[in-house]
Structure formats: structure tokens, C-alpha cells
Amino acid sequence: MRKEAYLLSILLTLGSCRGEAPLADEQTTIEYRIEDGSYAIVVPQQEGFSQEQTKQLAMKKAAELAKSYGYRYFSVEQERTVQVARTNQSPGANAPRNLYYEAIQSENFGREQIMQESQQYPELLPAYKLIIQCYKDNPPASAIDVCETIKCP
């Protein structure tokens, strides 16, 4: 769970540095491996998009991910709506500080109040999360053919 939260925050921070809103196909997604053949895909819901459109985009991203790893089929093991955080800060802008060290370096040893930077809280956005299991061949009946979801050469 910690790894998931860490990846979400890094990817969304990097995605927020783009300057303009991404198009649906270029939207920032979070994809990570859970175990061999099992992956998670998180797609933040864009402004003006319905939950159903976001789900369709997540399915497309799942098919692209499965194909990129050489799989022909995938099945959705779990799907749900989640929330992701987006900040407008550059990476590392609000890194934790060691106030004790700063007090010693300033040679006042904490006698003066160290000004705290204003804390900016991230914006929470709805997102759609899929956990998929991928198969090269002999998929279960519920599996989806990658080539039915995206174009295959």
C-alpha cells in the first residue's frame, strides 16, 4: 500500500507539471506490477469526463499494458473508484525539513522562531482503478482479447 501511495504521488506531481490539460489518450495514468502477470492501472477522471468514459479509458490502458508485456489476454480481477492526489508543486518543493539541523546551522540554536512555509494540500480527484491478470494463452472464459480492445498489427 505504501508503494502504491508513493507511486501515485510521484506520477501525479510529474503529470501536473505539463502546463496544459492532457488529452484523453495522453492522460497521466499510474501503472504498476503487483506480481507476475498481475498489474494495477489507475486512471484519474478528467474534468468533463464521466465515470463510464474513465472506465473505458482504463480498459484501453489495461489492454495496452498487457500487449506491451507480450500478453494476448487479460481479465479484470478487481475494479473500483478511488481518489488520487494532484499537487501544483514541483517535485521536492515541499520536502521534509530537519528543524533541529537548521537551528544549529543558523547559530541561534532555536532561540528565534523558524518561519514555516505555508502547507499546500493536494487536490483530490476521482479515479478508476483496475487490477488485471494477464495471460499469454489458455485464458479463462471471462478474459478479454487485447486485440478486441485496441488495434493489433
DAVENUR-V966030 format. One record per backbone hydrogen bond with DSSP energy under -1.0 kcal/mol. NH is the residue of the N-H (numbers start at 1). CO is the residue of the C=O. Records with the same first field share a line. If there is no record, write none. Layout:
NH->CO  CO
//
This chain:
5->1
6->2
7->3
8->4
9->5
10->6
11->7
12->8
13->9
14->10
15->11
16->12
17->14
18->15
30->42
32->40
34->38
35->38
38->35
39->132
40->32
41->130
42->30
43->128
45->126
49->46
54->50
55->51
56->52
57->53
58->54
59->55
60->56
61->57
62->58
63->59
64->60
65->61
66->62
67->63
68->64
69->65
70->67
71->66
72->135
73->135
74->144
75->133
77->131
78->131
80->129
82->127
84->125
86->123
93->90
95->92
102->98
103->99
104->100
105->101
106->102
107->104
108->103
109->103
111->108
123->86
125->84
127->82
128->43
129->80
130->41
131->78
132->39
133->75
134->37
135->73
143->140
144->74
146->72
148->145
149->146
150->146
//
